[in-house]
């Protein structure tokens, strides 16, 4: 993943599909997740978040077990910057 500017607010107002596609497909968009896991500890999403929370680009998220829906949810909830 290449270094780039934060994505916070970059895609506000864009269609959900556009947000997910841009964040996952564009290695030049640097991303960062909150390091404190906000998910329920007994959930499958908690385990996935633990696996991908150190990701710095979309390719990392997917390679480390995250999904498009995880990225969209985390972006909408503010867990992703």
N, C-alpha and C positions, 0 to 999 in steps of 0.2 A: 504494500500500500504506500502510495506516495504522500508526502506532506501537502496539506492544503488548508484552506480556511475552514472554520467551523461551519456546520450546516444549520445551526439553530436559526430558525426563521426563514431560511433560504427558500423553502418550498411551502410556506404557509399559504393556504388558499388553493393549492394545486390539488388535482384529483388524487385520490388515494393511490391509485395504480401508478401514477407518475412519481409520487413520493417514493414508493417501494422500489420501483424500477431504477430511479436515479441513484438512490442510496446503495443499492446492491450491485449495480452494473458499472458505476463510475469510480474507479480506484483513486481518482484524484480528489474525491470528496472524503476528507478525513472525518471520522465519526468517533464518538466516545460515549460509553454507557456509564451510568452511575455505578460505582463499584460496590455499593451496599445493595444487595439483592432485595428488590421491593416485592417480590412474588411470595405467595404462601409456601412455606417450607415443605409442605407435604405434596406439592403439585409437580407435575411434569414440567411446567413452564419454569419453575424454580431451578430444576436441574439443568434445563437448556440454558437459562440465563447465566448460571454459574460457568457453563462451558464457553459461552461467547462474550461475556461482559468485558473481556480484555481486547476485543476486536477493535481495529482502527480503520477498517474499511469493510464494505459489504461482502467482499469475497471471503474475508475471515469469518464473518458471522455464519455464512452458509457452510463453510468448511468445518466449523466447530460446532455444528448441530443446530444452529438457529434457522428459522424459516422466514419467508416473506411476511407472514402474518405476525410473527414475533416482532420484526422490525417496525411494522406499521403500528402495532399496539404500543410499543415502547416509545416511538416518536410522538404519538398522540398523547401519551401520559407524561411526557417530559423526561423519561428515563434516558433518552438518547439526545446527544448534543452534536 
